[in-house]
Amino acid sequence: MVGGGQGAFIGGVHRIAARLDGCYDLVAGAFASDAARAHASAAELGVDPERSYADFREMAKVEAARDDGIDVVSIVTPNHLHGAIAEAFLAEDISVICDKPMTATLAQAESLIAAADASNGHFFLTHNYTGYPMIRQARQMVAEGALGDVRMVEANYLQDWLSDAPAPDNKQAKWRTDPAQAGGGAIGDIGTHAHNLSCFVLGSRAKSVRAHLSSHVKGRLVDDDARVRLQFESGACGYIWASQVAIGNENNLTLAVYGSKASIKWAQEQPNQLWFTKAGEAPQLITRGGAAAHPAAAAVSRIPAGHPEGYLEAFATLYREAAAVMMGQDIDGSAIVGLQEGLDGVSFVDACQRSSNDDAAWTDL
């Protein structure tokens, strides 16, 4: 692992996810850019001091030269570091599992794709909401025509944790509100999730956007509220609202897909439920372990019906599927998020920023 040391949030989530299905052992890391904190973090995590590094480039070269070197690295740093770290390990043919977004800028994303194309390593991106069982069900229902022709999709991701200027020692807020490190504010942090989820369930890429990005906190240099209209290659239209200043919302990610015959609705805070409504009929509640659950949902479920399953397990599903690919197992890889989806996400942020700067003009990705 690179990043994820003392004081970090997402590194612990990735470590839990990697362990959940027994597919990985954590054996090496450059857990912080500060050497003392990196080695202290390694000690806390039980990593051999000989495999604790203060520099990710040294780690890539030394691990590649070891007979028992790492098979894959998990990157859980701020966004602006993703590209350089991934390229260093891909250059040594070491596979990469990277937290989203793929990079902070489009130029970084294009450079990373070139590095991946020249490598024998794999690249995986952890848009974790694609691992939820009912999202897998929604994707299959759309693909199988249960909704008819998809006309509209609406994805909203609302939080309130940045409604005021954060405390100076809030590490998570500090880098997320720094345009040089984050690449974008709400649009990059959570808007990319809404975009990715829409494309994933529709089975179609977005081709153009109209975006209005706003910053409501005095002195903030990145957007904290984003309103976006989308056009998809399939012909469907879309709407995204991503906000980190919507007071009263914790992690309110919702998705609604409307077709010519039916609609589906899903809410991340009730992740084991999917509402399905046929035209002229009463809404049907489909549950993760219920009679109407699709095999696609069952395939990524671990526990009996009625037991909550969500955020950590969804991350674990992505780790398990990545392990299967790296071990050469015969699996359906259509749901795996990788380079193309990563590039699409960074292109989405870039297009939204260009559109907003151009008075919300339609802008191609």
C-alpha beads as a LAMMPS data file, in Angstrom:
LAMMPS data file: protein, C-alpha beads

365 atoms
364 bonds

1 atom types
1 bond types

-500.0 500.0 xlo xhi
-500.0 500.0 ylo yhi
-500.0 500.0 zlo zhi

Masses

1 110.0

Atoms # bond

1 1 1 0.000 0.000 0.000
2 1 1 1.061 3.555 -0.733
3 1 1 -0.596 6.114 1.560
4 1 1 -3.135 5.169 4.202
5 1 1 -0.915 5.715 7.227
6 1 1 -1.653 7.333 10.570
7 1 1 -4.512 9.834 10.404
8 1 1 -5.773 8.616 7.025
9 1 1 -9.342 7.395 6.427
10 1 1 -9.601 5.509 3.164
11 1 1 -6.481 3.370 3.705
12 1 1 -8.156 1.541 6.585
13 1 1 -11.222 0.913 4.432
14 1 1 -9.080 -0.618 1.672
15 1 1 -7.223 -2.816 4.157
16 1 1 -10.483 -4.177 5.563
17 1 1 -11.795 -4.786 2.050
18 1 1 -8.630 -6.594 0.963
19 1 1 -8.796 -8.923 3.970
20 1 1 -12.501 -9.698 3.898
21 1 1 -12.402 -12.539 1.373
22 1 1 -8.920 -13.786 2.237
23 1 1 -7.394 -12.889 -1.128
24 1 1 -4.570 -10.603 0.022
25 1 1 -1.786 -10.223 2.583
26 1 1 -0.411 -6.767 3.403
27 1 1 3.380 -7.213 3.330
28 1 1 4.892 -3.874 2.312
29 1 1 4.089 -0.204 2.269
30 1 1 5.072 3.420 1.894
31 1 1 2.332 4.634 4.196
32 1 1 3.244 8.327 4.347
33 1 1 5.526 10.854 2.697
34 1 1 7.083 11.617 6.095
35 1 1 9.583 8.854 6.872
36 1 1 8.943 8.733 10.614
37 1 1 5.188 8.502 10.167
38 1 1 5.582 5.963 7.363
39 1 1 7.639 3.611 9.534
40 1 1 5.437 4.148 12.591
41 1 1 2.397 3.272 10.496
42 1 1 4.098 0.128 9.192
43 1 1 4.898 -0.956 12.730
44 1 1 1.278 -0.476 13.796
45 1 1 0.121 -2.576 10.850
46 1 1 2.589 -5.399 11.504
47 1 1 4.629 -4.829 8.351
48 1 1 8.234 -6.046 8.434
49 1 1 10.549 -3.031 8.936
50 1 1 12.623 -4.216 5.962
51 1 1 9.563 -3.699 3.761
52 1 1 8.576 -0.330 5.146
53 1 1 9.517 2.446 2.755
54 1 1 9.615 6.219 2.910
55 1 1 9.507 6.610 -0.887
56 1 1 7.130 4.841 -3.295
57 1 1 9.686 4.796 -6.124
58 1 1 12.171 2.920 -3.946
59 1 1 9.405 0.557 -2.918
60 1 1 8.508 -0.237 -6.527
61 1 1 12.090 -1.023 -7.514
62 1 1 13.016 -3.001 -4.382
63 1 1 9.805 -5.045 -4.348
64 1 1 10.127 -5.836 -8.056
65 1 1 13.615 -7.220 -7.420
66 1 1 12.565 -9.488 -4.537
67 1 1 11.745 -13.144 -5.134
68 1 1 8.758 -12.668 -2.825
69 1 1 7.922 -9.165 -4.047
70 1 1 4.438 -7.769 -4.059
71 1 1 1.939 -8.746 -6.764
72 1 1 -0.150 -5.595 -6.509
73 1 1 -0.073 -2.180 -4.849
74 1 1 -3.059 -0.341 -3.398
75 1 1 -2.884 3.452 -3.875
76 1 1 -4.814 5.471 -1.278
77 1 1 -3.157 8.908 -1.440
78 1 1 -4.588 12.311 -2.413
79 1 1 -5.643 12.439 -6.063
80 1 1 -2.696 14.372 -7.500
81 1 1 -0.289 11.565 -6.554
82 1 1 -2.226 8.674 -8.095
83 1 1 -0.730 8.931 -11.562
84 1 1 2.945 9.081 -10.631
85 1 1 2.622 6.262 -8.100
86 1 1 0.706 4.010 -10.477
87 1 1 3.225 4.625 -13.248
88 1 1 6.147 3.742 -10.967
89 1 1 4.684 0.332 -10.153
90 1 1 3.359 -0.394 -13.638
91 1 1 6.886 0.270 -14.945
92 1 1 7.970 -2.693 -12.805
93 1 1 5.030 -4.810 -14.084
94 1 1 3.344 -4.649 -10.671
95 1 1 -0.456 -4.441 -10.795
96 1 1 -2.298 -1.461 -9.324
97 1 1 -5.528 -1.041 -7.371
98 1 1 -6.192 2.698 -7.187
99 1 1 -8.750 4.677 -5.253
100 1 1 -10.891 6.974 -7.391
101 1 1 -10.571 9.290 -9.237
102 1 1 -7.822 7.852 -11.402
103 1 1 -5.869 11.140 -11.411
104 1 1 -6.369 14.822 -10.647
105 1 1 -5.940 16.025 -14.232
106 1 1 -6.642 14.805 -17.742
107 1 1 -2.951 15.029 -18.681
108 1 1 -2.056 12.766 -15.738
109 1 1 -4.745 10.288 -16.817
110 1 1 -3.455 10.124 -20.378
111 1 1 0.103 9.580 -19.141
112 1 1 -1.067 6.787 -16.849
113 1 1 -2.917 5.037 -19.658
114 1 1 0.237 5.060 -21.784
115 1 1 2.180 3.556 -18.878
116 1 1 -0.453 0.867 -18.368
117 1 1 -0.452 -0.025 -22.057
118 1 1 3.313 -0.648 -21.855
119 1 1 3.069 -2.755 -18.684
120 1 1 2.310 -6.380 -17.936
121 1 1 0.531 -5.248 -14.782
122 1 1 -3.224 -4.779 -14.407
123 1 1 -4.963 -1.561 -13.370
124 1 1 -8.142 -1.452 -11.286
125 1 1 -10.083 1.573 -10.041
126 1 1 -12.194 1.349 -6.881
127 1 1 -15.470 3.080 -7.629
128 1 1 -16.883 1.104 -4.719
129 1 1 -20.584 1.739 -5.313
130 1 1 -20.417 -0.493 -8.406
131 1 1 -19.864 -3.390 -5.992
132 1 1 -23.229 -3.069 -4.215
133 1 1 -25.481 -6.076 -4.927
134 1 1 -28.549 -4.017 -5.840
135 1 1 -26.489 -1.855 -8.198
136 1 1 -25.388 -5.046 -9.947
137 1 1 -29.088 -6.005 -10.104
138 1 1 -30.038 -2.595 -11.511
139 1 1 -27.361 -2.888 -14.198
140 1 1 -28.651 -6.301 -15.252
141 1 1 -32.272 -5.171 -15.298
142 1 1 -31.386 -2.295 -17.624
143 1 1 -29.297 -4.569 -19.861
144 1 1 -32.086 -7.162 -20.055
145 1 1 -34.661 -4.560 -21.087
146 1 1 -36.803 -4.596 -17.940
147 1 1 -37.148 -0.805 -18.169
148 1 1 -37.605 -0.639 -21.922
149 1 1 -35.652 2.119 -23.659
150 1 1 -33.875 4.206 -21.020
151 1 1 -34.852 7.850 -21.307
152 1 1 -33.501 9.566 -18.206
153 1 1 -31.154 8.957 -15.293
154 1 1 -30.777 11.103 -12.193
155 1 1 -27.941 10.680 -9.700
156 1 1 -27.600 12.890 -6.639
157 1 1 -24.778 12.749 -4.101
158 1 1 -25.398 15.074 -1.174
159 1 1 -23.259 15.699 1.909
160 1 1 -22.968 18.533 4.420
161 1 1 -19.550 18.033 6.010
162 1 1 -17.982 21.018 4.212
163 1 1 -20.822 23.465 4.902
164 1 1 -18.415 25.637 6.917
165 1 1 -14.695 26.250 6.679
166 1 1 -13.082 23.150 8.250
167 1 1 -10.734 23.193 11.215
168 1 1 -7.073 23.698 10.216
169 1 1 -6.143 20.200 11.463
170 1 1 -8.827 18.431 9.402
171 1 1 -6.527 16.483 7.109
172 1 1 -9.305 15.040 4.941
173 1 1 -10.825 18.455 4.262
174 1 1 -7.464 20.161 3.749
175 1 1 -6.386 18.236 0.677
176 1 1 -9.915 17.888 -0.737
177 1 1 -10.292 21.678 -0.831
178 1 1 -6.873 22.240 -2.399
179 1 1 -7.278 22.388 -6.204
180 1 1 -3.664 21.313 -6.736
181 1 1 -4.187 18.087 -4.790
182 1 1 -7.825 17.273 -5.512
183 1 1 -8.211 18.500 -9.090
184 1 1 -11.767 19.538 -8.276
185 1 1 -14.052 19.949 -5.289
186 1 1 -17.439 18.270 -4.982
187 1 1 -17.415 17.443 -8.689
188 1 1 -14.182 15.443 -8.327
189 1 1 -14.753 13.945 -4.887
190 1 1 -18.368 12.781 -5.150
191 1 1 -19.593 13.966 -8.548
192 1 1 -17.351 11.368 -10.149
193 1 1 -19.190 8.680 -8.180
194 1 1 -22.563 9.904 -9.461
195 1 1 -21.225 10.003 -13.021
196 1 1 -19.614 6.566 -12.785
197 1 1 -22.715 5.006 -11.238
198 1 1 -24.948 6.438 -13.967
199 1 1 -22.716 5.114 -16.740
200 1 1 -22.274 1.752 -15.002
201 1 1 -25.995 1.056 -14.624
202 1 1 -26.931 2.425 -18.056
203 1 1 -24.119 0.578 -19.813
204 1 1 -23.417 3.786 -21.732
205 1 1 -20.783 6.503 -21.633
206 1 1 -21.595 10.185 -21.213
207 1 1 -20.656 12.251 -24.257
208 1 1 -21.408 15.858 -23.258
209 1 1 -22.326 17.978 -20.237
210 1 1 -23.700 21.329 -19.199
211 1 1 -22.379 22.186 -15.739
212 1 1 -22.686 24.928 -13.162
213 1 1 -20.088 24.670 -10.390
214 1 1 -20.390 26.867 -7.303
215 1 1 -18.437 27.556 -4.139
216 1 1 -20.561 28.724 -1.197
217 1 1 -17.906 29.023 1.525
218 1 1 -15.917 32.244 1.531
219 1 1 -12.327 31.778 0.389
220 1 1 -12.822 28.222 -0.884
221 1 1 -10.838 27.597 -4.070
222 1 1 -12.760 24.553 -5.304
223 1 1 -16.439 23.979 -6.013
224 1 1 -18.607 22.614 -3.208
225 1 1 -21.851 22.331 -5.210
226 1 1 -22.277 21.060 -8.776
227 1 1 -25.366 20.876 -11.012
228 1 1 -24.836 18.942 -14.243
229 1 1 -26.916 17.912 -17.248
230 1 1 -25.586 15.027 -19.354
231 1 1 -26.158 13.426 -22.720
232 1 1 -25.255 9.747 -23.069
233 1 1 -24.121 7.894 -26.154
234 1 1 -27.233 5.717 -25.821
235 1 1 -29.470 8.759 -26.363
236 1 1 -30.565 9.017 -22.729
237 1 1 -30.272 12.283 -20.832
238 1 1 -29.035 12.660 -17.280
239 1 1 -28.953 14.944 -14.299
240 1 1 -26.431 15.076 -11.452
241 1 1 -26.456 17.161 -8.293
242 1 1 -23.320 16.770 -6.181
243 1 1 -23.018 18.915 -3.075
244 1 1 -20.931 18.962 0.083
245 1 1 -22.828 21.909 1.578
246 1 1 -26.366 20.456 1.565
247 1 1 -27.090 20.612 5.300
248 1 1 -28.982 17.619 6.639
249 1 1 -27.328 15.091 4.334
250 1 1 -24.678 12.624 5.464
251 1 1 -23.867 10.335 2.531
252 1 1 -27.025 10.650 0.480
253 1 1 -26.217 9.017 -2.851
254 1 1 -29.304 8.154 -4.892
255 1 1 -29.911 6.832 -8.391
256 1 1 -33.102 6.805 -10.446
257 1 1 -33.401 5.385 -13.972
258 1 1 -36.520 5.981 -16.065
259 1 1 -37.346 3.924 -19.139
260 1 1 -40.232 3.620 -21.581
261 1 1 -41.742 0.702 -19.613
262 1 1 -40.546 1.041 -16.022
263 1 1 -38.223 2.762 -13.557
264 1 1 -35.821 1.803 -10.775
265 1 1 -34.727 3.784 -7.720
266 1 1 -31.882 3.089 -5.277
267 1 1 -30.507 4.900 -2.235
268 1 1 -27.060 4.197 -0.792
269 1 1 -28.266 4.709 2.769
270 1 1 -30.731 1.814 2.231
271 1 1 -28.454 -0.187 -0.054
272 1 1 -30.182 -3.560 0.138
273 1 1 -33.392 -2.236 -1.428
274 1 1 -34.283 -1.450 -5.032
275 1 1 -37.650 -0.001 -6.049
276 1 1 -38.987 -1.231 -9.400
277 1 1 -42.095 0.336 -10.894
278 1 1 -43.782 -0.774 -14.116
279 1 1 -45.947 1.760 -15.934
280 1 1 -49.444 1.733 -14.451
281 1 1 -48.555 -0.639 -11.623
282 1 1 -47.754 -0.273 -7.949
283 1 1 -44.071 0.017 -6.986
284 1 1 -42.339 -3.275 -6.152
285 1 1 -39.676 -3.429 -3.439
286 1 1 -36.868 -5.809 -4.392
287 1 1 -34.506 -6.756 -1.583
288 1 1 -30.981 -8.126 -1.808
289 1 1 -31.922 -11.601 -0.591
290 1 1 -35.589 -11.630 -1.590
291 1 1 -37.492 -13.691 -4.132
292 1 1 -37.001 -11.128 -6.915
293 1 1 -33.233 -10.788 -6.399
294 1 1 -31.236 -11.234 -9.599
295 1 1 -28.365 -13.755 -9.766
296 1 1 -26.099 -10.745 -10.396
297 1 1 -26.942 -9.507 -6.894
298 1 1 -26.592 -12.929 -5.307
299 1 1 -23.136 -13.335 -6.859
300 1 1 -21.763 -10.441 -4.796
301 1 1 -23.706 -11.118 -1.571
302 1 1 -22.047 -12.759 1.413
303 1 1 -24.644 -12.923 4.172
304 1 1 -28.284 -14.065 4.536
305 1 1 -31.280 -11.944 3.598
306 1 1 -32.228 -9.190 6.005
307 1 1 -28.703 -8.588 7.284
308 1 1 -27.214 -5.206 6.282
309 1 1 -24.523 -5.414 3.624
310 1 1 -23.002 -2.331 2.091
311 1 1 -19.973 -0.068 1.980
312 1 1 -17.130 -2.293 3.196
313 1 1 -18.455 -5.386 1.432
314 1 1 -18.785 -3.474 -1.849
315 1 1 -15.130 -2.468 -1.651
316 1 1 -14.286 -6.093 -0.870
317 1 1 -16.150 -7.258 -3.965
318 1 1 -13.928 -5.061 -6.122
319 1 1 -10.817 -6.434 -4.410
320 1 1 -12.036 -10.005 -4.842
321 1 1 -12.756 -9.504 -8.536
322 1 1 -9.371 -7.864 -9.060
323 1 1 -7.692 -10.839 -7.388
324 1 1 -9.541 -13.221 -9.686
325 1 1 -8.298 -11.362 -12.759
326 1 1 -4.715 -11.279 -11.514
327 1 1 -4.794 -14.998 -10.698
328 1 1 -6.088 -15.797 -14.176
329 1 1 -9.454 -17.130 -13.051
330 1 1 -12.240 -17.394 -15.606
331 1 1 -14.662 -14.684 -14.495
332 1 1 -17.050 -12.248 -16.127
333 1 1 -15.024 -9.060 -16.041
334 1 1 -17.689 -6.805 -17.532
335 1 1 -18.367 -5.094 -14.194
336 1 1 -14.712 -4.365 -13.420
337 1 1 -13.813 -0.670 -13.411
338 1 1 -10.491 0.064 -15.061
339 1 1 -8.577 2.423 -17.303
340 1 1 -11.394 3.466 -19.637
341 1 1 -13.768 4.223 -16.796
342 1 1 -10.988 6.071 -14.996
343 1 1 -10.298 8.215 -18.057
344 1 1 -14.030 8.842 -18.485
345 1 1 -14.261 10.044 -14.882
346 1 1 -11.389 12.495 -15.205
347 1 1 -12.755 13.643 -18.576
348 1 1 -16.122 14.233 -16.909
349 1 1 -14.572 16.515 -14.274
350 1 1 -12.547 18.344 -16.917
351 1 1 -15.610 18.871 -19.142
352 1 1 -17.704 20.102 -16.202
353 1 1 -15.050 22.643 -15.278
354 1 1 -14.745 23.861 -18.867
355 1 1 -18.519 24.056 -19.223
356 1 1 -18.955 26.001 -15.995
357 1 1 -16.243 28.450 -17.061
358 1 1 -18.115 28.888 -20.357
359 1 1 -21.439 29.896 -18.779
360 1 1 -22.721 26.280 -18.623
361 1 1 -22.366 25.696 -22.380
362 1 1 -22.739 22.165 -23.727
363 1 1 -19.227 20.678 -23.659
364 1 1 -17.993 17.390 -25.069
365 1 1 -16.016 14.968 -22.908

Bonds

1 1 1 2
2 1 2 3
3 1 3 4
4 1 4 5
5 1 5 6
6 1 6 7
7 1 7 8
8 1 8 9
9 1 9 10
10 1 10 11
11 1 11 12
12 1 12 13
13 1 13 14
14 1 14 15
15 1 15 16
16 1 16 17
17 1 17 18
18 1 18 19
19 1 19 20
20 1 20 21
21 1 21 22
22 1 22 23
23 1 23 24
24 1 24 25
25 1 25 26
26 1 26 27
27 1 27 28
28 1 28 29
29 1 29 30
30 1 30 31
31 1 31 32
32 1 32 33
33 1 33 34
34 1 34 35
35 1 35 36
36 1 36 37
37 1 37 38
38 1 38 39
39 1 39 40
40 1 40 41
41 1 41 42
42 1 42 43
43 1 43 44
44 1 44 45
45 1 45 46
46 1 46 47
47 1 47 48
48 1 48 49
49 1 49 50
50 1 50 51
51 1 51 52
52 1 52 53
53 1 53 54
54 1 54 55
55 1 55 56
56 1 56 57
57 1 57 58
58 1 58 59
59 1 59 60
60 1 60 61
61 1 61 62
62 1 62 63
63 1 63 64
64 1 64 65
65 1 65 66
66 1 66 67
67 1 67 68
68 1 68 69
69 1 69 70
70 1 70 71
71 1 71 72
72 1 72 73
73 1 73 74
74 1 74 75
75 1 75 76
76 1 76 77
77 1 77 78
78 1 78 79
79 1 79 80
80 1 80 81
81 1 81 82
82 1 82 83
83 1 83 84
84 1 84 85
85 1 85 86
86 1 86 87
87 1 87 88
88 1 88 89
89 1 89 90
90 1 90 91
91 1 91 92
92 1 92 93
93 1 93 94
94 1 94 95
95 1 95 96
96 1 96 97
97 1 97 98
98 1 98 99
99 1 99 100
100 1 100 101
101 1 101 102
102 1 102 103
103 1 103 104
104 1 104 105
105 1 105 106
106 1 106 107
107 1 107 108
108 1 108 109
109 1 109 110
110 1 110 111
111 1 111 112
112 1 112 113
113 1 113 114
114 1 114 115
115 1 115 116
116 1 116 117
117 1 117 118
118 1 118 119
119 1 119 120
120 1 120 121
121 1 121 122
122 1 122 123
123 1 123 124
124 1 124 125
125 1 125 126
126 1 126 127
127 1 127 128
128 1 128 129
129 1 129 130
130 1 130 131
131 1 131 132
132 1 132 133
133 1 133 134
134 1 134 135
135 1 135 136
136 1 136 137
137 1 137 138
138 1 138 139
139 1 139 140
140 1 140 141
141 1 141 142
142 1 142 143
143 1 143 144
144 1 144 145
145 1 145 146
146 1 146 147
147 1 147 148
148 1 148 149
149 1 149 150
150 1 150 151
151 1 151 152
152 1 152 153
153 1 153 154
154 1 154 155
155 1 155 156
156 1 156 157
157 1 157 158
158 1 158 159
159 1 159 160
160 1 160 161
161 1 161 162
162 1 162 163
163 1 163 164
164 1 164 165
165 1 165 166
166 1 166 167
167 1 167 168
168 1 168 169
169 1 169 170
170 1 170 171
171 1 171 172
172 1 172 173
173 1 173 174
174 1 174 175
175 1 175 176
176 1 176 177
177 1 177 178
178 1 178 179
179 1 179 180
180 1 180 181
181 1 181 182
182 1 182 183
183 1 183 184
184 1 184 185
185 1 185 186
186 1 186 187
187 1 187 188
188 1 188 189
189 1 189 190
190 1 190 191
191 1 191 192
192 1 192 193
193 1 193 194
194 1 194 195
195 1 195 196
196 1 196 197
197 1 197 198
198 1 198 199
199 1 199 200
200 1 200 201
201 1 201 202
202 1 202 203
203 1 203 204
204 1 204 205
205 1 205 206
206 1 206 207
207 1 207 208
208 1 208 209
209 1 209 210
210 1 210 211
211 1 211 212
212 1 212 213
213 1 213 214
214 1 214 215
215 1 215 216
216 1 216 217
217 1 217 218
218 1 218 219
219 1 219 220
220 1 220 221
221 1 221 222
222 1 222 223
223 1 223 224
224 1 224 225
225 1 225 226
226 1 226 227
227 1 227 228
228 1 228 229
229 1 229 230
230 1 230 231
231 1 231 232
232 1 232 233
233 1 233 234
234 1 234 235
235 1 235 236
236 1 236 237
237 1 237 238
238 1 238 239
239 1 239 240
240 1 240 241
241 1 241 242
242 1 242 243
243 1 243 244
244 1 244 245
245 1 245 246
246 1 246 247
247 1 247 248
248 1 248 249
249 1 249 250
250 1 250 251
251 1 251 252
252 1 252 253
253 1 253 254
254 1 254 255
255 1 255 256
256 1 256 257
257 1 257 258
258 1 258 259
259 1 259 260
260 1 260 261
261 1 261 262
262 1 262 263
263 1 263 264
264 1 264 265
265 1 265 266
266 1 266 267
267 1 267 268
268 1 268 269
269 1 269 270
270 1 270 271
271 1 271 272
272 1 272 273
273 1 273 274
274 1 274 275
275 1 275 276
276 1 276 277
277 1 277 278
278 1 278 279
279 1 279 280
280 1 280 281
281 1 281 282
282 1 282 283
283 1 283 284
284 1 284 285
285 1 285 286
286 1 286 287
287 1 287 288
288 1 288 289
289 1 289 290
290 1 290 291
291 1 291 292
292 1 292 293
293 1 293 294
294 1 294 295
295 1 295 296
296 1 296 297
297 1 297 298
298 1 298 299
299 1 299 300
300 1 300 301
301 1 301 302
302 1 302 303
303 1 303 304
304 1 304 305
305 1 305 306
306 1 306 307
307 1 307 308
308 1 308 309
309 1 309 310
310 1 310 311
311 1 311 312
312 1 312 313
313 1 313 314
314 1 314 315
315 1 315 316
316 1 316 317
317 1 317 318
318 1 318 319
319 1 319 320
320 1 320 321
321 1 321 322
322 1 322 323
323 1 323 324
324 1 324 325
325 1 325 326
326 1 326 327
327 1 327 328
328 1 328 329
329 1 329 330
330 1 330 331
331 1 331 332
332 1 332 333
333 1 333 334
334 1 334 335
335 1 335 336
336 1 336 337
337 1 337 338
338 1 338 339
339 1 339 340
340 1 340 341
341 1 341 342
342 1 342 343
343 1 343 344
344 1 344 345
345 1 345 346
346 1 346 347
347 1 347 348
348 1 348 349
349 1 349 350
350 1 350 351
351 1 351 352
352 1 352 353
353 1 353 354
354 1 354 355
355 1 355 356
356 1 356 357
357 1 357 358
358 1 358 359
359 1 359 360
360 1 360 361
361 1 361 362
362 1 362 363
363 1 363 364
364 1 364 365
